[in-house]
Amino acid sequence: MTGEPDLRVTRGNPTDEELAAVLAVVTEAAAQEAATATVDDRPVNRAWTTSRRLRRYDRRPWGGFAG
């Protein structure tokens, strides 16, 4: 750890017990958030892959219509 505190009291004079309670709550909240965090593994659609120009179309749009 560095010498810089991670938590700073800007008002009041909390007791050691009050500071310990705040740290316990913040630590538990951070642990719960980390435990439920998920990574989105879905592929990212980029503009080049969704571009209309790059889609393949059938050259016979009527599918065998011989009018």
C-alpha positions in Angstrom: 0.0 0.0 0.0 1.0 3.6 -0.5 1.0 6.2 2.2 -2.1 7.8 0.7 -5.3 6.7 2.5 -8.1 5.0 0.5 -10.8 6.5 2.8 -10.8 10.0 4.1 -13.1 11.6 6.7 -14.0 15.1 5.6 -16.4 16.0 8.5 -16.8 14.9 12.0 -14.7 12.8 14.3 -15.7 9.2 14.0 -14.5 6.7 16.5 -12.4 3.7 15.6 -15.5 1.5 15.9 -17.4 3.7 13.5 -14.6 3.7 11.0 -14.3 -0.1 11.3 -18.1 -0.4 10.6 -17.9 1.7 7.5 -14.9 -0.2 6.2 -16.6 -3.5 6.8 -19.7 -2.4 4.9 -17.7 -1.0 2.0 -15.5 -4.0 1.8 -18.5 -6.4 1.9 -20.2 -4.4 -0.8 -17.1 -4.5 -3.0 -16.8 -8.2 -2.5 -20.4 -8.9 -3.4 -20.0 -6.8 -6.6 -16.9 -8.6 -7.6 -18.6 -12.0 -6.9 -21.5 -11.2 -9.2 -19.5 -9.5 -11.9 -19.8 -11.2 -15.3 -17.9 -10.8 -18.5 -19.9 -10.4 -21.7 -18.6 -13.1 -24.1 -20.9 -12.3 -26.9 -19.1 -11.4 -30.2 -19.0 -7.7 -30.9 -20.7 -6.7 -34.2 -18.6 -4.2 -35.9 -19.6 -1.9 -38.7 -17.6 -3.8 -41.3 -19.4 -7.1 -40.5 -22.9 -5.6 -40.5 -22.4 -3.4 -43.6 -25.1 -4.0 -46.2 -22.5 -4.0 -48.9 -20.8 -7.1 -47.5 -24.0 -9.2 -47.4 -24.3 -11.9 -50.0 -27.5 -11.8 -52.0 -28.8 -14.4 -54.4 -28.4 -13.3 -58.0 -31.8 -14.6 -58.8 -34.1 -12.6 -56.4 -37.3 -14.3 -57.7 -35.8 -17.8 -57.1 -36.3 -19.4 -60.4 -39.1 -17.2 -61.8 -38.9 -17.4 -65.5 -41.5 -14.8 -66.5 
